[in-house]
């Protein structure tokens, strides 16, 4: 008895009256008012009200029988990619003999900022229906999906019943895996530009290969005296040339990297680009590493080419959090001396607000560039650049365009100053960041700098 009462209360709690019921009820009320002037309309209102209540009872009875026979399951991707559209599938099954018009409302994570999610569909008797919708996460982290809510509409359209299906799930949003795979495929088809002279590598390897007999021209410093005494002839150690160079993605997590473009911060653009670049680096048989910093050193992942390295890089990038403080570039110099384990190519993702900010940082960058080949990534402000294409209608527009042109020229001047101080530069729009950074790495590699 207790279970029957509980089920009845749950059924009532999930019931909703539709607009059609209130319109019909209003018609009955109007007829009853007209009964003050013409008595038959009052009796007509009574008959109409009883018919309306009977029809409502029929709808409620249908919905009460159908609700327990509705089941559903959500099937999202196991991992979501930052800034990439992903498809979520929901399968609804009806084991009853009655078909319904229904609406699906999924309890989506609040990070998606979707407040009007609703999918209308027809649910056939003893049938199922697969629904799909797309989401585009713009923040890294753990996304929590709630329950599925299916609103069944009665055959007369007077009431509807909400069927709640528990489907709580947690799905992590990682840096863009789709972008990583896309650019890895493009990099495999990239051919170095013809006519470039292969330069001598900047890094020297001391990885042992074998012991061989001395021949004229071998380095005396590589003589193996123990092997010489055993063989009674000069023997030298032979070292193999190191092909795998160290490539570090250095990400500034400070205040200036929080600027958003198209819903994504510069930090997240850099994280997506770092994952794609690291994957290309490993495909090219170099060693990929990661360094993050702001007012303090964050993650330091040594450069490596082991099979699980891209997974370690992805996990590290997933856990990165911004810090709303000024970045200390002396920490980058310290890491370059003490933590990176030898001469490496450093690709620095950062953002300078003005030439005055660059003046403060340039001495540190110059010192870093003396130890390691350094590439600094600068971002163009696409919103300001778009102002130049707007029509000029008055003096205010002229002033606005002049200011925008001056800002863009400042960016060009920053890039020129960095190049004059021995720093390679990538000046790019945020949406073109990944492709331009990978092309710069391939260019340096074809030149022998890497």
C-alpha positions in Angstrom: 0.0 0.0 0.0 2.8 2.3 0.9 4.5 1.7 -2.5 1.2 2.5 -4.3 0.9 5.8 -2.5 4.5 6.7 -3.2 4.1 5.9 -6.9 0.9 8.0 -7.0 2.7 10.9 -5.4 5.6 10.7 -7.8 3.2 10.5 -10.7 1.4 13.7 -9.5 4.7 15.4 -8.8 5.8 14.9 -12.4 2.6 16.0 -14.1 2.1 19.2 -16.0 -1.0 20.7 -17.5 -0.7 21.9 -21.1 -1.8 25.2 -22.6 -4.7 23.3 -24.4 -6.3 22.4 -21.0 -6.2 26.0 -19.8 -7.7 27.3 -23.1 -10.6 24.8 -22.8 -11.0 25.7 -19.2 -11.2 29.3 -20.1 -13.9 28.5 -22.7 -16.0 26.8 -20.0 -15.6 29.8 -17.8 -16.7 32.1 -20.5 -19.8 30.0 -21.2 -20.7 30.0 -17.5 -20.5 33.8 -17.4 -22.7 34.0 -20.4 -25.3 32.0 -18.4 -26.2 35.2 -16.5 -27.9 36.4 -19.8 -28.9 33.1 -21.4 -29.4 30.1 -19.1 -28.6 27.2 -21.5 -25.0 28.4 -21.9 -24.5 27.7 -18.1 -25.6 24.1 -18.5 -23.4 23.9 -21.6 -20.5 25.1 -19.5 -21.2 22.4 -16.9 -21.2 19.7 -19.6 -18.1 21.1 -21.2 -16.3 21.1 -17.8 -17.2 17.5 -17.1 -16.0 16.5 -20.6 -12.8 18.4 -20.1 -12.1 16.7 -16.7 -12.9 13.3 -18.2 -10.5 13.9 -21.1 -7.9 15.0 -18.7 -8.4 11.9 -16.6 -8.0 9.8 -19.8 -4.7 11.5 -20.6 -3.4 11.1 -17.0 -4.3 7.4 -17.1 -2.4 6.9 -20.3 0.6 8.7 -19.0 0.6 6.8 -15.7 0.7 3.5 -17.6 3.3 4.6 -20.1 5.9 6.3 -17.8 7.4 3.1 -16.3 7.9 1.6 -19.8 10.1 4.5 -21.0 13.9 4.0 -20.7 16.9 5.8 -22.1 20.6 6.0 -22.2 23.1 8.7 -23.1 26.3 7.8 -25.0 28.7 10.8 -25.1 32.4 10.5 -26.2 34.7 9.2 -23.5 36.8 12.3 -23.8 35.7 15.8 -25.1 38.1 18.0 -27.0 38.5 21.7 -26.1 36.9 24.0 -28.7 35.9 21.0 -30.9 32.3 20.1 -31.6 31.4 16.6 -30.2 28.3 14.5 -30.9 26.2 13.1 -28.0 23.8 10.3 -28.7 20.7 9.5 -26.7 18.7 6.3 -27.3 15.1 6.3 -26.0 13.1 3.0 -25.8 9.4 2.5 -25.4 8.2 -1.0 -24.4 4.6 0.0 -24.2 1.7 -0.4 -26.7 1.0 3.4 -27.0 3.0 5.9 -29.0 3.6 9.4 -27.8 4.8 12.8 -28.9 7.8 13.6 -26.6 10.4 16.2 -25.8 13.9 15.3 -24.5 15.6 17.8 -22.1 19.2 16.8 -21.1 20.7 18.2 -18.0 23.9 19.6 -19.5 27.0 20.8 -17.7 26.7 24.5 -16.6 30.1 25.2 -18.4 28.3 24.8 -21.7 26.0 27.7 -21.0 23.1 26.0 -22.8 19.8 26.8 -21.0 17.2 26.0 -23.7 18.1 22.4 -24.6 15.0 20.6 -26.0 14.7 17.9 -28.7 11.2 17.0 -30.0 10.5 13.6 -31.4 7.8 10.9 -31.9 8.1 7.7 -29.8 6.6 4.8 -31.6 4.8 1.9 -29.8 7.4 -0.8 -28.9 10.0 1.1 -30.6 13.1 3.2 -29.9 14.5 6.5 -31.1 18.1 7.7 -31.4 18.6 11.4 -30.9 21.8 13.3 -31.4 23.0 16.8 -30.5 26.3 18.6 -30.6 28.2 20.4 -27.8 31.4 22.5 -28.0 33.2 22.8 -24.7 35.2 26.0 -24.3 36.9 25.2 -21.0 39.1 22.4 -19.8 38.0 20.4 -16.8 35.6 17.8 -15.6 32.1 18.2 -17.1 29.2 16.7 -15.1 26.1 15.6 -17.0 22.9 15.2 -15.1 19.7 13.1 -15.7 17.7 12.7 -18.9 14.2 14.2 -18.7 11.6 13.0 -21.2 8.3 14.9 -21.3 5.5 12.6 -22.7 2.4 14.4 -24.1 -1.0 12.7 -23.7 -2.9 11.8 -26.9 -5.4 14.6 -26.3 -2.7 17.1 -25.6 -4.1 18.2 -22.2 -1.3 17.0 -19.9 2.3 15.8 -20.0 4.3 13.6 -17.8 8.0 14.0 -17.0 10.0 10.8 -17.0 13.3 11.2 -15.1 16.0 8.7 -16.1 19.2 8.8 -13.9 22.2 9.2 -16.2 24.7 11.2 -14.2 28.1 11.1 -15.9 31.5 12.9 -15.6 33.5 13.5 -18.8 36.9 15.2 -18.9 37.6 17.9 -21.5 41.1 17.6 -22.7 43.1 19.8 -25.1 42.0 19.4 -28.7 42.7 15.8 -29.7 41.0 16.3 -33.0 43.3 19.2 -33.8 46.3 17.2 -32.8 45.4 14.3 -35.2 44.5 16.7 -38.0 47.9 18.6 -37.9 49.8 15.3 -37.4 48.4 14.1 -40.7 49.2 17.4 -42.4 52.8 17.4 -41.1 53.4 13.9 -42.5 52.8 15.3 -46.0 55.0 18.4 -45.5 58.1 18.5 -47.7 61.0 20.8 -46.8 61.4 23.7 -49.2 64.0 22.9 -51.9 67.3 24.6 -52.1 67.9 24.9 -48.4 71.4 24.1 -47.3 71.5 21.5 -44.4 73.3 23.3 -41.6 75.3 21.6 -38.9 73.3 20.6 -35.8 73.6 22.8 -32.8 73.4 19.9 -30.3 76.1 17.3 -29.9 75.4 13.7 -28.7 77.6 11.6 -26.4 75.4 8.5 -26.7 77.7 5.4 -26.8 77.5 3.2 -29.9 80.5 0.8 -30.0 84.3 0.4 -29.5 86.4 0.3 -32.7 90.0 0.4 -33.6 91.7 3.8 -33.9 92.1 5.2 -37.4 93.8 8.5 -38.3 91.4 11.4 -37.7 89.7 10.0 -34.7 89.4 12.2 -31.6 92.2 11.4 -29.1 89.7 12.2 -26.3 87.6 9.2 -27.2 90.4 6.7 -26.7 89.3 3.8 -24.5 92.4 2.9 -22.4 91.0 -0.2 -20.9 90.1 -1.7 -24.3 93.5 -0.5 -25.6 95.4 -2.4 -22.8 93.4 -5.6 -23.5 93.8 -5.5 -27.3 97.3 -4.0 -27.3 96.3 -1.5 -29.9 94.6 1.8 -29.8 90.8 1.5 -29.4 88.4 4.4 -29.4 84.8 4.9 -28.3 82.4 5.6 -31.2 79.3 7.7 -30.4 76.3 7.9 -32.6 74.9 11.1 -33.9 71.9 12.2 -31.9 68.9 12.7 -34.1 66.3 13.3 -31.3 66.5 17.0 -30.3 64.8 18.5 -27.3 61.8 20.6 -28.1 60.1 22.4 -25.2 56.7 24.1 -25.3 57.0 27.0 -22.7 53.6 28.4 -21.8 53.1 31.7 -19.9 50.1 31.3 -17.6 50.1 34.9 -16.4 47.5 37.6 -16.5 48.0 38.6 -20.1 47.2 35.1 -21.4 43.6 35.3 -20.1 42.5 37.5 -23.0 39.6 35.8 -24.8 39.1 35.4 -28.6 36.0 33.7 -30.0 35.2 32.2 -26.5 38.7 30.7 -26.0 41.5 32.4 -24.0 45.0 32.8 -25.3 46.2 30.2 -22.7 43.8 27.6 -24.1 44.8 28.4 -27.7 48.4 27.8 -26.6 47.5 24.6 -24.8 45.8 23.2 -27.9 48.8 24.3 -30.1 51.3 22.7 -27.6 49.6 19.3 -27.7 49.5 19.3 -31.5 53.1 20.5 -31.8 54.3 18.0 -29.3 52.7 15.2 -31.3 54.3 16.4 -34.5 57.7 16.6 -32.7 57.4 13.0 -31.6 56.3 11.9 -35.1 59.5 13.6 -36.4 61.6 11.5 -33.9 62.5 14.5 -31.8 61.9 14.7 -28.0 59.0 16.7 -26.7 58.8 18.4 -23.3 56.7 21.0 -21.5 57.4 23.9 -19.2 54.7 26.2 -17.7 55.3 29.3 -15.5 53.8 32.5 -14.3 54.9 34.1 -11.0 56.3 30.7 -10.2 57.4 27.7 -12.1 54.5 25.3 -12.8 54.9 22.0 -14.7 58.4 20.8 -15.9 58.1 17.7 -18.0 61.5 16.6 -19.3 61.8 16.1 -23.0 61.4 12.5 -24.0 60.4 10.3 -27.0 59.1 7.3 -25.1 55.7 5.8 -26.2 53.8 7.3 -23.4 55.2 10.8 -23.7 52.2 12.3 -25.6 49.9 11.0 -23.0 51.9 12.6 -20.2 52.0 15.9 -22.0 48.2 15.8 -22.6 47.5 15.0 -18.9 49.8 17.9 -17.8 48.1 20.3 -20.2 44.7 19.2 -19.0 45.6 20.2 -15.4 47.0 23.6 -16.2 45.3 26.6 -14.4 45.7 30.2 -15.2 47.1 32.6 -12.6 46.0 36.2 -12.6 49.4 37.6 -11.8 52.4 39.1 -13.7 54.7 36.5 -15.1 58.4 36.4 -14.0 60.5 35.7 -17.1 63.6 35.3 -14.9 62.1 31.9 -14.0 62.3 31.0 -17.7 66.0 31.8 -17.7 66.5 29.8 -14.5 64.6 26.8 -16.0 66.7 27.1 -19.1 69.9 26.8 -17.0 68.9 24.3 -14.4 65.9 22.2 -15.4 65.8 21.5 -19.1 68.8 19.1 -19.3 70.8 20.5 -22.2 70.5 22.7 -25.2 66.9 22.7 -26.5 64.6 24.5 -28.8 62.2 26.6 -26.7 58.8 27.7 -28.1 57.4 30.4 -25.8 53.7 31.2 -25.9 53.2 34.6 -24.3 51.5 37.9 -24.9 53.0 41.4 -24.5 50.5 44.3 -24.1 52.9 47.0 -25.3 56.5 47.8 -26.1 57.0 48.9 -22.6 56.2 45.4 -21.3 58.6 44.0 -23.9 61.4 46.4 -22.6 61.1 44.8 -19.1 61.2 41.3 -20.5 63.7 41.6 -23.3 66.9 41.3 -21.2 65.7 37.9 -19.9 64.7 36.7 -23.3 68.1 37.7 -24.7 69.8 35.7 -22.0 67.7 32.7 -22.7 68.4 32.9 -26.5 72.1 32.7 -25.8 71.6 29.3 -24.2 68.8 27.8 -26.3 67.3 28.5 -29.7 64.2 30.5 -28.7 60.9 31.0 -30.6 58.5 33.6 -29.2 54.9 33.4 -30.3 53.1 36.8 -30.5 49.3 37.1 -31.0 47.6 39.5 -33.3 44.4 41.0 -32.0 41.9 39.9 -34.7 39.1 42.1 -33.3 41.3 45.3 -33.7 42.5 44.1 -37.2 38.8 43.7 -38.2 38.2 47.4 -37.5 40.3 48.4 -40.5 37.8 46.7 -42.8 34.8 48.6 -41.4 33.4 51.5 -43.5 34.6 55.0 -42.5 31.6 57.3 -42.0 32.7 60.0 -39.6 35.7 61.5 -37.7 35.2 59.0 -34.9 35.7 56.1 -37.3 38.9 57.7 -38.6 40.3 58.1 -35.1 39.3 54.5 -34.3 41.0 53.1 -37.4 44.1 55.2 -36.7 44.4 53.8 -33.2 43.9 50.2 -34.5 46.6 50.7 -37.2 49.0 52.0 -34.6 48.3 49.0 -32.3 49.0 46.6 -35.2 52.2 48.4 -36.0 53.3 48.1 -32.4 53.0 44.3 -32.8 55.2 44.4 -35.9 57.7 46.5 -34.1 57.8 44.0 -31.2 58.5 41.2 -33.6 61.3 43.1 -35.4 63.0 44.0 -32.0 62.9 40.3 -31.0 64.5 39.2 -34.2 67.2 41.8 -33.8 68.1 40.2 -30.5 68.5 36.7 -31.9 65.0 35.5 -31.2 62.8 33.7 -33.7 59.2 35.1 -33.9 55.8 33.7 -34.9 53.3 36.6 -35.3 49.9 34.9 -35.8 46.2 35.2 -35.2 44.9 33.0 -32.3 42.8 30.8 -34.7 45.9 30.2 -36.9 48.3 29.5 -34.0 48.6 25.8 -34.3 49.4 25.6 -38.0 51.8 28.6 -37.9 53.8 27.2 -34.9 54.1 23.7 -36.5 55.2 25.3 -39.8 57.9 27.3 -37.8 59.2 24.1 -36.2 59.3 22.3 -39.5 61.1 25.3 -41.1 63.7 25.4 -38.3 64.2 21.6 -38.6 64.7 21.9 -42.4 67.3 24.6 -41.8 69.2 22.4 -39.3 68.5 24.6 -36.3 66.7 21.7 -34.8 
